[in-house]
Amino acid sequence: MTLAKHLGIALIVGLALFLLSYKIGTYRDYQLAEFAAYVVAVAGLTVLIGISGQISIGHGAFMAIGAYAAALLLMHLHWPLELLIIAAAVVAAAAGGIVGVAAARLRGPYLAGATLMLAVALPSIADRYQGVFGGDQGLDINVSVPGFLGAAFPLTQWLAWVCCAAALITLVLLANLGRSRIGRSWRAVRDDEVAASLAGLNVARLQVLAFVVSSACAGVGGALLAIVTANVAPGAFTLTLSIGLLTAAVIGGLGSLAGAVWGSVLFVLVPGFLTNLTSSHGLSGAASSSVPIAAYGLVLIVVMLAFPAGLQGAVRRLLGTATPTVGTPLSALRRQAPASDTKEKGTT
């Protein structure tokens, strides 16, 4: 029933976005595609932080991994678009698994520092291996409109369709995963690792799995962003991107996929507003590049003071709906444990 409900919502939203793409212009189609790419990455991050209780300040690095994987596969193997997105998810998930193994041994600021170092160090690889990754200029990605749509069909509208479809599929998968036994186990680990371990959960394995899922989402988001912008360069995956993704997840509401949508809206609209603002005040260079980070911090402080549960929490409050349960009782996990495990725990 849960899967059917999520699919029904996704189909309705998809139909609305499909009709909307015919009403908006080329630039808005571009923004819609960019928004959908960020939704995928932020949704994966909100699952990692809000549901599993781990923190990452370096998710822009996983977006870069997915973007470069898609670009290299398109350049050398000429894979179709759908396979590029899947491959980007697989490659980023593998990288996330490696980081997740180390992350399972780290906590709090130590984990944040490790992921921060990843976000800072990874873009420099493109400069070191310019023959492979293209250096500062990056790699170009050329995607064309399918022939059945006609040569005159706008490319930006086609990319908006692809990105929105990928985002909706990802959200449906994450929504069902969050309501599954794995999602309940993640919440139990987030609330109390010791109690979750005593309940029979493999804490380290669950934490690594959360990193794998979140990194796969970031890889998909990076591939979609690369396809939309038609280029993959280290300048697009700086520390500012990682901070922006984290801010979007927190502002939208950690642990809420709807919150990831709200946060991504701000993440797409705020930079354009700031660009116009800095240009009108004559700011340029280093001063203008530091404005987005400062703005993200300011918006984060304001939202957290006004709406501690994020924008989605504010929406729930205005609509008068019940606040979602923060965690899953460990007793429920014990009831789902195999009978042999329950009997063994009772004898110890």
C-alpha angles and dihedrals in degrees: 000000000000093000091048091050093050092047091050092052091046092051092050093048091044092053091049091051091046091055092042091056089065092053101048129069132251095271093050089050088054091050091048091053091047091048092052091051091053092045090062093051095043092047090056091048094050089052090052096047104027101039106025096032098232125126131221128182093174106064091121086072091060089049088054091051091053092045095050091044091054093046094049093047092049093048098047106025102023093222119183119260098258093052091049091057093047092047091050089053092050095048093046091046090054090051090047090052091055091049091043092058089058092040091057088067095047131073138193116332092006091060091043090051093050093052090044090056089052092054092050098043103041099069090057089066089072090059093047094051102035093156090064105030101029099242119240092342091057127195127309121231117201115193122176133202114261114261096241090066093057133245093273095056111117113254092212091057091051091049090049089055093049095047094045091049091050091048094050093048090050093049092050091050093047093046092054092043090053091054094045128090089268091056092048090049091051090054091049090052091047093052098045124351094191094051091045091052091050088051089061101262121142098231097187093049092049092050092050090048090053090054091048093052093044093047091049089055090049090050091053090048091050092050091049092048091050091051092050096047092039091223140076115206133155090242090069094058104049129139088272090067093051092049090047092053091050091047092049091051093049096043093048093048126274115252093019121106089198086055089056088059093051091047092049091052090058091043091058099039101041097062092053091049091048092049091055091044095051092044092052090052095047097248119150143153119018093356093058093044092057094050096079093053091049091046093050090052093048094048090047092053093047095048094045091051094047099034113021090183093052130245093307089054089053090050091051090049092051092048092046094233123149118268111250117254111269097214144004119254112248088225089067090053090050091053089054094049119104115271093242091056091050092050092048092051090050092056096050 
